[in-house]
Amino acid sequence: MSTSGYQLNSHGELQTPEDNSELVLCRYCDLLQHLPELQPGEEAHCSQCGHQLDSRHPQPILRPILFASSALFMLVLANLFPFIQLFAAGSQHQMNFFDTSSVLFAVHHPALAILVWLLIQAIPAFCMMAVIYLKLGMIMSLPGRMWVARVLFMLKPWSMVDIFLIGLLVSFVKLVSSADISLGLSFWAFCLFCLLHLRTFQVIDRREMWARIGVNPKPLLTAKAGLPGVSQRLKVCHCCTALVPLQQMHCSRCGSQVHVRIPASIQKTLALLTTAAILYIPANLYPIMVTVSVGQRTESTIVTGIQLLWLDGAYPVAIIIAIASVVIPLFKIVILFWLCYLALQPQSDRQDISTWVFRWVDWIGRWSMVDVLVVAILAALVRFDLLMSVYPGPAAVIFATVVITTMLAALSFDPRLLWDQSNENEADMQQATAKEIL
């Protein structure tokens, strides 16, 4: 069930909220609105841009602890037993889950090895432990909960176990015609870990968790729902979603530095997008994977890899890789350039559409990492010495940099800039920004 932050009656007037509702500020459009008291299974969405403001789940402490604990247990199992066995031309090779990063160290790709280890092991494990710690902290007083919560939501987008699972399926399609594949116990443990990891984040009530960690600051008595926050001398903390007075530099609940708008948002976004656009060219020109078979060296770029999959009849996988590795990065760069252009234009009626596009592009951009993870999987799995071996090409690190840069560009873009002109609060925002600089 979904509800809005506030409602309008038939005359277009703001209805009086319930006494037990609280004022919240949407971090996408800067609209101040009432958040009604939610029951388990209900969600509250911004009435202007549709962003989810809050949600409620049954058993908000027990369920996340059980899901996170089960996920950690499955991750341990995934590292204890054989992951995948490959049989080709009378030879056999066994891959463990940790080999995905350790083999990259062995073939002199330390940067890629560290990146893969962080994305599929270290960050996901920390997130699950952080959830357990924070939920236990809702029952007992544990130190450092503010820091743990801040790091948890900062690292959440960089946990890519779901993308790694898709990368495994793509790797199987690449190998199934030339080798026999046997799935070990660790593979099934990892699949369960992936599902439990995703489910853990789905059942977390972020606002309620922060409310248990620290007291939610009360806004000014003169604040009214239905108006922009900056026009009422209020801004929102992106970390804990608390309301912060405009003249206050740090959030009184979590201690994070709070700006009325992301400083130099357009400039940072354009710089990162330009970097990604430049790197996108060599990422597609240089080989992303090198195959050595019986002494013969074969280099394949992203495009040639897609062509081979298409010629082999793996049409769905070829389309998935083409979308993830070619279309999405280019599309994300173009869309973010377009959003920066819109943010600099006078008032328009496309704020709701452009905000929805930004949320969608921000979510889907991380899936471009699938091709890098496929290379890491094949490098760990196809290790038959002189018979056949797979190595990462120079484009693997370059393309990973493109994906990371576009993700950072999305994080640096402030979608509230799309609404500032229509809210007619540019003067208030400029004045508040000037005070922050001083």
C-alpha positions as CSV (number, residue, x, y, z in Angstrom):
1,M,0.0,0.0,0.0
2,S,1.3,3.5,-0.9
3,T,0.4,6.9,0.5
4,S,1.5,10.4,-0.3
5,G,3.2,12.8,2.0
6,Y,0.2,15.1,1.9
7,Q,-3.1,15.4,0.0
8,L,-5.1,18.1,-1.8
9,N,-8.8,18.4,-1.5
10,S,-11.3,19.0,-4.3
11,H,-10.6,22.7,-4.2
12,G,-6.9,22.3,-4.5
13,E,-6.2,23.2,-0.9
14,L,-3.8,21.4,1.4
15,Q,-5.7,19.2,3.8
16,T,-5.0,19.3,7.5
17,P,-2.7,16.5,8.5
18,E,-3.2,14.1,11.4
19,D,-1.7,15.2,14.7
20,N,0.7,12.3,14.8
21,S,2.3,13.0,11.4
22,E,5.7,14.6,11.0
23,L,7.2,17.0,8.5
24,V,9.7,15.6,6.0
25,L,11.6,17.1,3.2
26,C,12.0,15.3,-0.1
27,R,15.6,15.1,-1.1
28,Y,14.7,15.0,-4.8
29,C,12.4,18.0,-5.2
30,D,12.8,19.9,-1.8
31,L,9.1,19.8,-1.0
32,L,8.1,20.0,2.7
33,Q,5.2,17.7,3.4
34,H,3.5,15.7,6.1
35,L,4.5,12.1,6.6
36,P,1.5,10.1,7.9
37,E,1.9,7.4,10.5
38,L,2.4,4.2,8.5
39,Q,1.3,0.7,9.2
40,P,3.4,-2.5,8.3
41,G,3.3,-3.0,4.5
42,E,2.6,0.7,3.7
43,E,4.8,3.2,1.9
44,A,4.8,7.0,1.7
45,H,5.7,8.7,-1.5
46,C,6.4,12.4,-2.3
47,S,3.2,13.9,-3.8
48,Q,5.3,16.1,-6.2
49,C,8.0,13.8,-7.6
50,G,7.0,10.3,-6.4
51,H,10.2,9.6,-4.5
52,Q,9.7,7.1,-1.7
53,L,9.8,9.0,1.6
54,D,9.3,6.1,4.0
55,S,8.1,2.5,4.3
56,R,7.1,0.1,7.1
57,H,7.8,-3.6,7.4
58,P,6.6,-6.1,10.0
59,Q,9.1,-7.1,12.7
60,P,11.6,-4.3,11.8
61,I,14.3,-5.7,14.1
62,L,14.0,-9.5,13.9
63,R,13.6,-10.0,10.2
64,P,16.7,-7.9,9.1
65,I,18.8,-9.7,11.7
66,L,17.7,-13.1,10.5
67,F,18.2,-12.3,6.8
68,A,21.6,-10.7,7.4
69,S,22.8,-13.5,9.6
70,S,21.7,-16.1,7.1
71,A,23.4,-14.2,4.3
72,L,26.7,-14.0,6.2
73,F,26.5,-17.8,6.9
74,M,26.0,-18.5,3.2
75,L,28.9,-16.2,2.3
76,V,31.1,-18.3,4.6
77,L,29.9,-21.5,3.0
78,A,30.6,-19.9,-0.5
79,N,34.2,-19.5,0.5
80,L,34.7,-23.0,2.1
81,F,33.7,-25.4,-0.7
82,P,34.4,-25.8,-4.4
83,F,32.6,-23.2,-6.4
84,I,32.7,-24.4,-10.0
85,Q,34.5,-27.2,-11.9
86,L,35.3,-27.0,-15.5
87,F,36.1,-30.0,-17.8
88,A,37.6,-29.4,-21.2
89,A,39.7,-31.6,-23.6
90,G,40.3,-34.2,-20.8
91,S,41.6,-31.6,-18.4
92,Q,39.9,-30.4,-15.2
93,H,40.1,-27.1,-13.3
94,Q,38.4,-26.2,-10.0
95,M,37.6,-22.7,-9.1
96,N,36.9,-21.4,-5.6
97,F,34.9,-18.2,-4.9
98,F,37.9,-16.3,-3.6
99,D,39.8,-17.2,-6.8
100,T,37.8,-14.6,-8.7
101,S,40.0,-11.9,-7.1
102,S,43.2,-13.9,-6.1
103,V,43.8,-15.1,-9.7
104,L,43.8,-11.5,-10.8
105,F,46.6,-10.8,-8.4
106,A,48.5,-13.8,-9.8
107,V,48.3,-12.5,-13.3
108,H,49.5,-9.0,-12.3
109,H,46.2,-7.1,-12.2
110,P,46.1,-5.9,-8.6
111,A,43.8,-2.9,-9.1
112,L,41.2,-5.1,-10.7
113,A,41.6,-7.8,-8.1
114,I,41.0,-5.4,-5.2
115,L,38.0,-3.9,-7.0
116,V,36.4,-7.3,-7.6
117,W,37.1,-8.3,-4.0
118,L,35.5,-5.2,-2.6
119,L,32.4,-5.4,-4.8
120,I,31.5,-9.0,-4.2
121,Q,33.0,-9.9,-0.8
122,A,34.2,-7.1,1.4
123,I,31.5,-4.5,0.9
124,P,28.5,-7.0,1.0
125,A,29.9,-8.7,4.1
126,F,30.4,-5.3,5.9
127,C,26.8,-4.3,4.9
128,M,25.3,-7.4,6.4
129,M,27.4,-7.1,9.6
130,A,26.4,-3.4,9.8
131,V,22.7,-4.3,9.6
132,I,23.0,-6.8,12.4
133,Y,24.9,-4.3,14.6
134,L,22.4,-1.5,14.0
135,K,19.4,-3.7,14.6
136,L,20.9,-5.0,17.8
137,G,21.6,-1.4,18.7
138,M,17.8,-0.8,18.5
139,I,17.5,-3.2,21.5
140,M,20.6,-2.4,23.4
141,S,22.9,0.7,23.5
142,L,25.9,0.0,21.3
143,P,28.7,2.5,20.6
144,G,29.5,3.8,17.1
145,R,26.0,3.3,15.6
146,M,26.0,6.7,13.9
147,W,29.3,5.9,12.1
148,V,28.2,2.4,11.1
149,A,24.8,3.7,9.7
150,R,26.5,6.5,7.7
151,V,29.0,4.0,6.2
152,L,26.3,1.4,5.5
153,F,24.1,3.7,3.3
154,M,27.2,5.1,1.7
155,L,28.4,1.7,0.6
156,K,25.1,0.2,-0.3
157,P,25.2,1.1,-4.1
158,W,28.7,-0.5,-4.3
159,S,27.6,-4.0,-3.2
160,M,27.3,-5.9,-6.5
161,V,26.6,-9.5,-5.6
162,D,23.5,-9.5,-7.8
163,I,25.5,-8.3,-10.8
164,F,28.1,-10.9,-10.1
165,L,25.4,-13.6,-10.2
166,I,24.3,-12.4,-13.7
167,G,28.0,-12.4,-14.7
168,L,28.2,-16.1,-13.7
169,L,25.3,-16.9,-15.9
170,V,26.8,-15.0,-18.8
171,S,30.1,-16.9,-18.3
172,F,28.3,-20.2,-18.4
173,V,26.8,-19.4,-21.7
174,K,30.2,-18.5,-23.1
175,L,31.7,-21.8,-21.9
176,V,28.9,-24.3,-22.3
177,S,29.6,-25.0,-26.0
178,S,33.3,-25.9,-25.4
179,A,33.4,-27.3,-21.9
180,D,31.4,-29.2,-19.2
181,I,30.5,-27.2,-16.1
182,S,29.9,-28.7,-12.7
183,L,28.4,-26.5,-10.0
184,G,29.8,-27.0,-6.5
185,L,28.1,-26.5,-3.1
186,S,29.6,-23.0,-2.8
187,F,27.8,-21.9,-6.0
188,W,24.4,-22.7,-4.5
189,A,25.4,-21.1,-1.2
190,F,26.4,-17.9,-3.1
191,C,23.0,-17.9,-4.9
192,L,21.3,-18.0,-1.5
193,F,23.6,-15.3,-0.2
194,C,22.7,-13.1,-3.1
195,L,18.9,-13.5,-2.5
196,L,19.3,-13.0,1.3
197,H,21.5,-9.9,0.8
198,L,18.9,-8.3,-1.4
199,R,16.1,-9.2,0.9
200,T,17.9,-7.7,3.9
201,F,17.9,-4.2,2.3
202,Q,14.3,-4.6,1.3
203,V,13.1,-5.0,4.9
204,I,15.1,-2.2,6.4
205,D,13.0,0.8,7.6
206,R,15.6,3.5,7.2
207,R,13.8,6.4,8.9
208,E,12.7,4.2,11.8
209,M,16.2,2.9,12.3
210,W,17.6,6.5,12.4
211,A,14.9,7.5,14.8
212,R,16.1,4.7,17.2
213,I,19.7,5.8,16.8
214,G,19.1,9.5,17.6
215,V,16.3,12.0,18.2
216,N,14.8,13.4,15.0
217,P,15.2,17.2,15.2
218,K,11.9,19.2,15.1
219,P,11.4,21.8,12.4
220,L,10.5,25.4,13.0
221,L,6.9,25.9,14.2
222,T,6.3,28.2,11.3
223,A,7.2,25.6,8.7
224,K,4.3,24.7,6.4
225,A,3.8,21.6,4.3
226,G,3.4,22.1,0.5
227,L,6.2,24.7,0.2
228,P,9.9,24.3,-0.7
229,G,12.2,23.7,2.2
230,V,14.7,26.3,1.2
231,S,12.0,29.0,1.2
232,Q,11.3,28.1,4.8
233,R,15.0,28.1,5.9
234,L,15.2,24.3,6.0
235,K,17.4,21.7,4.3
236,V,17.5,17.9,4.5
237,C,20.3,15.7,5.7
238,H,21.0,13.1,2.9
239,C,22.4,10.7,5.4
240,C,19.7,10.4,8.1
241,T,16.9,12.4,6.3
242,A,16.6,14.8,9.3
243,L,15.5,18.4,8.9
244,V,18.3,20.9,9.4
245,P,17.9,24.7,9.8
246,L,19.5,26.6,6.8
247,Q,22.1,28.4,8.9
248,Q,23.3,25.1,10.6
249,M,26.2,23.5,8.9
250,H,26.0,20.0,10.4
251,C,23.1,17.7,11.2
252,S,22.3,17.6,14.9
253,R,21.5,13.9,14.7
254,C,24.2,12.2,12.7
255,G,26.8,14.9,12.5
256,S,27.1,14.9,8.7
257,Q,27.8,18.1,6.9
258,V,24.6,19.4,5.3
259,H,24.5,21.8,2.3
260,V,21.4,23.5,0.9
261,R,22.5,22.0,-2.5
262,I,25.4,19.8,-3.4
263,P,28.3,22.2,-3.8
264,A,29.3,22.8,-7.4
265,S,26.9,20.0,-8.4
266,I,26.7,20.8,-12.1
267,Q,30.5,21.4,-12.4
268,K,31.4,18.1,-10.7
269,T,28.9,16.2,-12.7
270,L,30.1,17.6,-16.0
271,A,33.7,17.0,-15.1
272,L,33.0,13.4,-14.3
273,L,30.9,12.8,-17.3
274,T,33.6,14.3,-19.6
275,T,36.1,11.9,-18.0
276,A,33.8,9.0,-18.6
277,A,33.1,10.0,-22.2
278,I,36.8,10.2,-22.9
279,L,37.6,6.8,-21.3
280,Y,34.6,5.2,-23.0
281,I,36.5,5.4,-26.3
282,P,39.6,3.3,-25.3
283,A,37.4,1.0,-23.2
284,N,35.7,-0.1,-26.5
285,L,38.8,0.0,-28.7
286,Y,41.3,-1.9,-26.5
287,P,40.8,-5.6,-25.7
288,I,38.9,-6.4,-22.6
289,M,39.8,-10.1,-22.6
290,V,42.7,-12.1,-23.9
291,T,42.4,-15.8,-24.6
292,V,45.5,-18.0,-25.0
293,S,44.7,-21.3,-26.6
294,V,47.5,-23.8,-27.6
295,G,49.9,-20.9,-27.8
296,Q,47.6,-18.8,-30.0
297,R,46.7,-15.4,-28.5
298,T,43.2,-14.0,-29.3
299,E,42.2,-10.5,-28.1
300,S,38.5,-9.5,-27.9
301,T,36.9,-6.1,-27.3
302,I,33.5,-5.6,-25.9
303,V,31.9,-5.4,-29.3
304,T,33.7,-8.5,-30.7
305,G,32.7,-10.4,-27.6
306,I,29.1,-9.5,-28.3
307,Q,29.5,-10.5,-31.9
308,L,30.9,-14.0,-30.9
309,L,27.9,-14.6,-28.6
310,W,25.5,-13.6,-31.4
311,L,27.2,-15.9,-33.9
312,D,27.1,-18.8,-31.4
313,G,23.4,-18.4,-31.2
314,A,23.3,-16.9,-27.6
315,Y,21.1,-14.1,-28.7
316,P,19.6,-13.2,-25.3
317,V,23.0,-13.1,-23.6
318,A,24.4,-11.1,-26.5
319,I,21.6,-8.6,-26.1
320,I,22.1,-8.4,-22.3
321,I,25.8,-7.7,-22.7
322,A,25.2,-5.2,-25.5
323,I,22.7,-3.3,-23.3
324,A,24.8,-3.4,-20.1
325,S,28.2,-2.7,-21.6
326,V,27.5,-0.5,-24.6
327,V,24.0,1.1,-24.4
328,I,23.7,1.8,-20.7
329,P,27.1,3.6,-20.1
330,L,26.5,5.7,-23.3
331,F,22.9,6.3,-22.4
332,K,23.7,7.3,-18.8
333,I,26.4,9.8,-20.0
334,V,24.0,11.4,-22.5
335,I,21.1,11.5,-20.0
336,L,23.2,13.1,-17.3
337,F,24.4,15.7,-19.7
338,W,20.8,16.4,-20.6
339,L,19.8,16.7,-17.0
340,C,22.6,19.2,-16.3
341,Y,21.3,21.2,-19.3
342,L,17.8,21.2,-17.9
343,A,19.0,22.2,-14.4
344,L,20.4,25.4,-16.0
345,Q,17.3,26.3,-17.9
346,P,14.4,28.5,-16.8
347,Q,11.2,27.1,-15.4
348,S,9.7,24.2,-17.3
349,D,7.0,21.6,-16.8
350,R,9.3,18.5,-17.2
351,Q,10.6,18.3,-13.6
352,D,8.6,15.2,-12.7
353,I,9.7,13.3,-15.8
354,S,13.3,14.3,-15.6
355,T,13.4,13.4,-11.9
356,W,12.0,9.9,-12.7
357,V,14.6,9.5,-15.5
358,F,17.4,10.5,-13.1
359,R,16.3,7.9,-10.5
360,W,16.1,5.2,-13.2
361,V,19.5,6.0,-14.7
362,D,21.0,6.2,-11.2
363,W,19.8,2.7,-10.4
364,I,20.6,1.0,-13.7
365,G,24.1,2.4,-14.2
366,R,25.8,0.0,-11.8
367,W,24.7,-3.0,-14.0
368,S,27.4,-2.0,-16.6
369,M,29.9,-3.6,-14.3
370,V,28.7,-7.1,-15.4
371,D,31.2,-7.3,-18.3
372,V,34.2,-6.6,-15.9
373,L,33.0,-9.3,-13.5
374,V,32.6,-11.7,-16.4
375,V,36.2,-11.2,-17.3
376,A,37.2,-11.8,-13.7
377,I,35.1,-15.0,-13.6
378,L,36.6,-16.4,-16.8
379,A,40.1,-15.5,-15.8
380,A,39.6,-17.5,-12.6
381,L,37.8,-20.4,-14.2
382,V,39.6,-21.0,-17.5
383,R,43.1,-21.9,-16.3
384,F,44.4,-24.9,-18.3
385,D,48.0,-23.7,-18.7
386,L,49.1,-24.0,-22.3
387,L,45.8,-25.6,-23.4
388,M,43.7,-22.5,-22.7
389,S,43.8,-19.6,-20.3
390,V,41.9,-16.3,-20.1
391,Y,43.5,-13.0,-19.0
392,P,42.0,-9.5,-18.5
393,G,42.8,-7.0,-21.2
394,P,43.7,-3.4,-20.6
395,A,40.2,-2.3,-21.3
396,A,38.9,-4.1,-18.2
397,V,40.3,-1.5,-15.9
398,I,39.4,1.3,-18.2
399,F,35.8,0.2,-18.5
400,A,35.5,-0.4,-14.8
401,T,36.7,3.2,-14.4
402,V,34.0,4.4,-16.8
403,V,31.3,2.6,-14.7
404,I,32.7,4.0,-11.4
405,T,33.0,7.5,-12.9
406,T,29.4,7.5,-14.1
407,M,28.1,6.3,-10.8
408,L,30.0,9.1,-9.1
409,A,28.6,11.6,-11.6
410,A,25.1,10.5,-10.6
411,L,25.9,10.9,-7.0
412,S,27.2,14.4,-7.5
413,F,24.2,15.6,-9.4
414,D,21.6,17.3,-7.3
415,P,18.0,16.6,-8.7
416,R,16.6,19.4,-6.6
417,L,18.2,21.8,-9.1
418,L,15.6,20.7,-11.6
419,W,12.8,22.0,-9.3
420,D,14.4,25.2,-8.0
421,Q,13.3,27.4,-10.9
422,S,9.7,26.1,-10.8
423,N,9.6,26.6,-7.0
424,E,10.7,30.2,-7.5
425,N,13.2,29.9,-4.6
426,E,16.4,30.6,-6.5
427,A,17.0,33.8,-4.5
428,D,16.7,32.0,-1.1
429,M,18.9,29.2,-2.3
430,Q,21.6,31.5,-3.6
431,Q,21.6,33.5,-0.4
432,A,21.9,30.3,1.7
433,T,24.6,29.0,-0.5
434,A,26.5,32.2,-0.2
435,K,26.3,32.0,3.6
436,E,27.7,28.4,3.5
437,I,30.6,29.6,1.4
438,L,31.4,32.4,3.8
